[in-house]
Amino acid sequence: MAKEFKITSLRLADLEKELNYLKTTREREIAAMIAEARSYGDLSENSEYDAAKNEQAKLYGRIAEIEDILSHAVIIEDENEANGRVGLGCTVTVEDLKTGKTTDYRITGSQEANPMEYKLSDDSPFGRAIVGKSIGDTFTVNAPMGTYEMKVINVKRD
């Protein structure tokens, strides 16, 4: 069975836009690079040609990757979580019970996760621990750096 990619409708639109750009504009740019490099003569020692062919390979790899994601995408906003419960697409405010520090995180699918932007995957240790919790619930996160206790302060659906 193929892997499902949980993404938001916004991410879906971004991927479709990127795919369109890659298949049209970028593909033409690389074809022009290859044509120019061929005009330099002997292809066996032509570094410009090799570089252009490498770019073309990267382009086709990215196109295949995006097409795979799009063909197996599951839009996460369609999950009708009960109000106040943490689920995909939610922004959740949590309190670290040891330090008292509060932080906002967005719970996303693995394709959108970016810890530097406080976007955490539902497959991460934090995501697995918090999904399904309600305001006021405490939970334990078993992370690689240790175990810590958190409390759900607020849940918003964006």
GIWOLIN-V637526 format. One line per field, one symbol per residue. ss: DSSP state (H for helix, E for strand, L for the rest). phi: phi as a letter, one per 40 degrees, with the letter a starting at -180 (. if undefined). psi: psi as a letter, one per 30 degrees, with the letter a starting at -180 (. if undefined). Layout:
# GIWOLIN-V637526
ss->???
phi->???
psi->???
This chain:
# GIWOLIN-V637526
ss->LLLLEEELHHHHHHHHHHHHHHHHHHHHHHHHHHHHHHLLLLHHHLHHHHHHHHHHHHHHHHHHHHHHHHHLEEEHHHLLLLLLELLLLEEEEEEELLLLLEEEEEEELLLLLEHHHLEEELLLHHHHHHLLLELLLEEEEEELLEEEEEEEEEEEEL
phi->.cccbcbccccdcccccccccccbdccccccccccccccchdccbbcccccccccccccccccccccccccbcbccccccccdgbcacgcbbbbbcccbgcbacbbcbcccbdadcbgbbccccdcccccdgcbdgcbabbccdchbacbbccabbbc
psi->kkkkjjlleeeeeeeeeeeeeefdeeeeeeeeeeeeeeffbjffhjeeeeeeeeeeeeeeeeeeeeeeeefgkjkfffjikkkfkkakflkkklkjfefgkkkkkkkllfffkjffghjkkffleeeeefkfllkfkllkkilfgaklklkkelkkj.
